[in-house]
Amino acid sequence: MIAQNDPPPLPQKPRKAKAGTSPLVKYYLIFYNIISALGWSYVLLLTLVHLFNLDSQSPVISGSQSSTSPLTPILSTLRRLGYARPQNFEARLPLFLQPLYRRATTTYTRVGTQTAFVQTAAILEVLHVLLGLVRSSLLTTAMQVSSRLVLVWAITERFDVARTSPTYASMVIAWSTTEVVRYCYYVCMLVGLEPRPLVWLRYTLFYALYPIGAGSEASLIFVTLPRSSPVSSAKGTWKLADYGRALLFFIWWPSLYVLFMHMVQMRRKVFGGGQTLGAKPRSKVL
């Protein structure tokens, strides 16, 4: 369901070569995970550069001039759709956060293509399981990858209101942070290393990334739904696809709980229930 953190995806068994696995397969997996880590690092870096205007390519006007902002038509459209009254919400923010909020509504224009490309490449992970290159559940892996692809291609690519939502930025940050840690972790496991800081990050960041990622994903699904009631609205207002997205929105939350608790259990196996955060794992990470 929530690939994402997917914020972090349901943990797979480390991509450590099994006994008898050819060196070629191991080198391929190392290469794949390095490239994936670099891809998500680029997405994360580009998102932060955009949000904080580090390259001076994402300027916004001051709050006092907001009525003439280039984003005004977009925000007005969102308001007519009944989405979160964005202008009113922005006005309640401290002045120093308002430029950040406005850039968040345009994050897709800077990282949308890159995010879609890097995430779509994760289809290879399903092939890895099918070919027996990694020891993971085919169903779990397919659900993780497909849920992200739904967000990328069926939600943000189809709906302007999702592309201009500030939660698109928070979703991408949650995804990319999770994946950078996850793929770096897998590379280390493949080469026989187990850096304690990386293990700690792998099994701790989910406390924040799961709620942020899943909440952002659910928000993007929600804003694509018709503003009218699905029961009392005029015939034909809600289409079958709309009901499908509404169903996804409601099942996102129990899925979050299940996956979150699974990560909690995995963390306990790694660190032990009574140990402090950052303590050396009792055994090899599962």
For each residue, the residues with C-beta under 8 A, 3 or more apart:
1: 143 147 251 252 255 256 259
2: 5 6 7 147 210 213 214 217 252 255 256 259
3: 6 9 143 144 145 146 147 148 151 175
4: 7 8 9 144 147 148 151 171 174 175 178 213 214 217
5: 2 8 9 174 175 178 206 209 210 212 213 214
6: 2 3 9 10 144 147 148 175 178 213 214
7: 2 4 174 175 177 178 205 206 208 209 210 211 212 213 214
8: 4 5 11 178 179 181 182 202 205 206 209 210 263
9: 3 4 5 6 12 144 178 182
10: 6 140 144 259 262 263
11: 8 202 203 262 263 266 286
12: 9 15 134 135 136 137 140 141
13: 16 134 135 136 286
14: 185 186 189 190 285 286
15: 12 29 33 128 133 134 186 189 190
16: 13 189 190
17: 21 25 26 29 190
18: 21 135
19:
20:
21: 17 18 25 26 133
22: 25 26
23: 26 27
24: 27 28
25: 17 21 22 28 29 133
26: 17 21 22 23 29 30 190
27: 23 24 30 31
28: 24 25 31 32 133
29: 15 17 25 26 32 33 128 133 134 186 190
30: 26 27 33 34 187 190 191
31: 27 28 34 35
32: 28 29 35 36 124 128
33: 15 29 30 36 37 183 184 186 187 190
34: 30 31 37 38 183 187
35: 31 32 38 39
36: 32 33 39 40 118 121 122 179 183
37: 33 34 40 41 179 180 183 184 187
38: 34 35 41 42
39: 35 36 42 43 114 117 118 121
40: 36 37 43 44 118 175 176 179 180 183
41: 37 38 44 45 176 180
42: 38 39 45 46 114 118
43: 39 40 46 47 111 114 115 118 172 175 176
44: 40 41 47 48 172 173 176 177 180
45: 41 42 48 49
46: 42 43 49 50 110 111 114
47: 43 44 50 51 107 110 111 169 172 173 176
48: 44 45 51 52 54 173
49: 45 46 52 53 54 55 57 58 110
50: 46 47 53 57 58 103 106 107 110 111
51: 47 48 58 100 103 104 107 169
52: 48 49 100 103
53: 49 50 56 57 58 59 60 99 103
54: 48 49
55: 49 58
56: 53 59
57: 49 50 53
58: 49 50 51 53 55 103 106 110
59: 53 56
60: 53 69 98 99 102 103
61: 65 66 68 69
62: 65 66
63: 66 95 98
64:
65: 61 62 68 69
66: 61 62 63 69 72 87 90 98
67: 72
68: 61 65 72
69: 60 61 65 66 72 75 102
70: 73
71: 74 75 102 105 106
72: 66 67 68 69 75 76
73: 70 76 77
74: 71 77 78 105 160 164
75: 69 71 72 78 79 86 87 90 105
76: 72 73 79 80 87
77: 73 74 80 81 160 161
78: 74 75 81 83 84 86 161 164
79: 75 76 82 83 85 86 87
80: 76 77
81: 77 78 161 223 227
82: 79 227
83: 78 79 86 161 165 223
84: 78 89 223
85: 79 88 89
86: 75 78 79 83 89 90 105
87: 66 75 76 79 90 91
88: 85 91 92
89: 84 85 86 92 93 101
90: 66 75 86 87 93 98 101 102
91: 87 88
92: 88 89
93: 89 90 97 98 101
94: 97 98
95: 63 98
96: 99 100
97: 93 94 100 101
98: 60 63 66 90 93 94 95 101 102
99: 53 60 96 102 103
100: 51 52 96 97 103 104
101: 89 90 93 97 98 104 105 166
102: 60 69 71 90 98 99 105 106
103: 50 51 52 53 58 60 99 100 106 107 169
104: 51 100 101 107 166 168 169 170
105: 71 74 75 86 101 102 164 165 166
106: 50 58 71 102 103 109 110 164
107: 47 50 51 103 104 110 111 112 166 168 169 172
108: 111 112 156 163 164 168
109: 106 112
110: 46 47 49 50 58 106 107
111: 43 46 47 50 107 108 114 115 172
112: 107 108 109 115 116 156 163
113: 116 117
114: 39 42 43 46 111 117 118
115: 43 111 112 118 119 152 172 175 176
116: 112 113 119 120 152 153 157
117: 39 113 114 120 121
118: 36 39 40 42 43 114 115 121 122
119: 115 116 122 148 149 152 175
120: 116 117 123 149 152 153
121: 36 39 117 118 124
122: 36 118 119 125 145 148
123: 120 126 127 145 149
124: 32 121 127 128
125: 122 128 129 134 136 141 145
126: 123 129 130 138 141 142 145
127: 123 124 130 131
128: 15 29 32 124 125 131 133 134 136
129: 125 126 132 133 134 136 137 138 141
130: 126 127 138
131: 127 128
132: 129
133: 15 21 25 28 29 128 129
134: 12 13 15 29 125 128 129
135: 12 13 18
136: 12 13 125 128 129 140 141
137: 12 129 140 141
138: 126 129 130 141 142
139: 142 143
140: 10 12 136 137 143 144
141: 12 125 126 129 136 137 138 144 145
142: 126 138 139 145 146
143: 1 3 139 140 146 147
144: 3 4 6 9 10 140 141 147 148
145: 3 122 123 125 126 141 142 148 149
146: 3 142 143 149 150
147: 1 2 3 4 6 143 144 150 151
148: 3 4 6 119 122 144 145 151 152 175
149: 119 120 123 145 146 152 153 154
150: 146 147 153 154 155 248
151: 3 4 147 148 154 155 156 171 217 220 221
152: 115 116 119 120 148 149 155 156 157
153: 116 120 149 150 156 157 158
154: 149 150 151 157 158
155: 150 151 152 158 159 162 220 221 224 245
156: 108 112 151 152 153 159 162 163 168 220
157: 116 152 153 154 163
158: 153 154 155 162 224
159: 155 156 162 163 223 224
160: 74 77 163 164
161: 77 78 81 83 164 165 223 224
162: 155 156 158 159 165 168 220 223 224
163: 108 112 156 157 159 160 168
164: 74 78 105 106 108 160 161 168
165: 83 105 161 162 168 219 220 223
166: 101 104 105 107 169 170
167: 170 171 215 216 219 220
168: 104 107 108 156 162 163 164 165 171 172 216 220
169: 47 51 103 104 107 166 172 173
170: 104 166 167 173 174 212 213 215 216
171: 4 151 167 168 174 175 212 213 216 217 220
172: 43 44 47 107 111 115 168 169 175 176
173: 44 47 48 169 170 176 177 212
174: 4 5 7 170 171 177 178 209 212 213 216
175: 3 4 5 6 7 40 43 115 119 148 171 172 178 179 213
176: 40 41 43 44 47 115 172 173 179 180
177: 7 44 173 174 180 181 205 209
178: 4 5 6 7 8 9 174 175 181 182 205 206 209 213
179: 8 36 37 40 175 176 182 183
180: 37 40 41 44 176 177 183 184
181: 8 177 178 184 185 198 201 202 205
182: 8 9 178 179 185 186 202
183: 33 34 36 37 40 179 180 186 187
184: 33 37 180 181 187 188 198
185: 14 181 182 188 189 198 199 201 202 285
186: 14 15 29 33 182 183 189 190
187: 30 33 34 37 183 184 190 191
188: 184 185 191 193 194 195 198
189: 14 15 16 185 186 192 193 194 285
190: 14 15 16 17 26 29 30 33 186 187
191: 30 187 188
192: 189
193: 188 189
194: 188 189 198 199 281 284 285
195: 188 198 199
196: 199 200 278 280 281
197: 200 201 278
198: 181 184 185 188 194 195 201 202
199: 185 194 195 196 202 203 270 281 285
200: 196 197 203 204 277 278
201: 181 185 197 198 204 205
202: 8 11 181 182 185 198 199 205 285
203: 11 199 200 206 263 266 267 270 271 285
204: 200 201 207 267 277
205: 7 8 177 178 181 201 202 208 209
206: 5 7 8 178 203 209 210 260 263 267
207: 204 210
208: 7 205 211 212
209: 5 7 8 174 177 178 205 206 212 213
210: 2 5 7 8 206 207 213 214 256 259 260 263
211: 7 208 214 215 256 260
212: 5 7 170 171 173 174 208 209 215 216
213: 2 4 5 6 7 170 171 174 175 178 209 210 216 217
214: 2 4 5 6 7 210 211 217 218 252 253 255 256
215: 167 170 211 212 218 219
216: 167 168 170 171 174 212 213 219 220
217: 2 4 151 171 213 214 220 221 252
218: 214 215 221 222 249 252 253
219: 165 167 215 216 222 223
220: 151 155 156 162 165 167 168 171 216 217 223 224
221: 151 155 217 218 224 225 245 248 249 252
222: 218 219 225 249
223: 81 83 84 159 161 162 165 219 220
224: 155 158 159 161 162 220 221 245
225: 221 222 242 245 246 249
226: 230 233 237 238 242
227: 81 82
228: 232 233 234 237 238
229: 232 233
230: 226 233 238 242 243 246
231:
232: 228 229
233: 226 228 229 230 237 238
234: 228 237
235:
236: 239
237: 226 228 233 234
238: 226 228 230 233 242 243
239: 236 242 243
240: 243 244
241: 244 245
242: 225 226 230 238 239 245 246
243: 230 238 239 240 246 247
244: 240 241 247 248
245: 155 221 224 225 241 242 248 249
246: 225 230 242 243 249 250
247: 243 244 250 251
248: 150 221 244 245 251 252
249: 218 221 222 225 245 246 252
250: 246 247 253
251: 1 247 248 254 255
252: 1 2 214 217 218 221 248 249 255 256
253: 214 218 250 256 257
254: 251 257 258
255: 1 2 214 251 252 258 259
256: 1 2 210 211 214 252 253 259 260
257: 253 254 260 261
258: 254 255 261 262
259: 1 2 10 210 255 256 262 263
260: 206 210 211 256 257 263 264
261: 257 258 264 265
262: 10 11 258 259 265 266
263: 8 10 11 203 206 210 259 260 266 267
264: 260 261 267 268
265: 261 262 268 269
266: 11 203 262 263 269 270 286
267: 203 204 206 263 264 270 271
268: 264 265 271 272 273
269: 265 266 286
270: 199 203 266 267 281 282 283 285 286
271: 203 267 268 275 277 279 281 282
272: 268 275 279 281 282
273: 268
274:
275: 271 272 279 282
276: 279
277: 200 204 271
278: 196 197 200
279: 271 272 275 276
280: 196
281: 194 196 199 270 271 272 284 285
282: 270 271 272 275
283: 270
284: 194 281
285: 14 185 189 194 199 202 203 270 281
286: 11 13 14 266 269 270
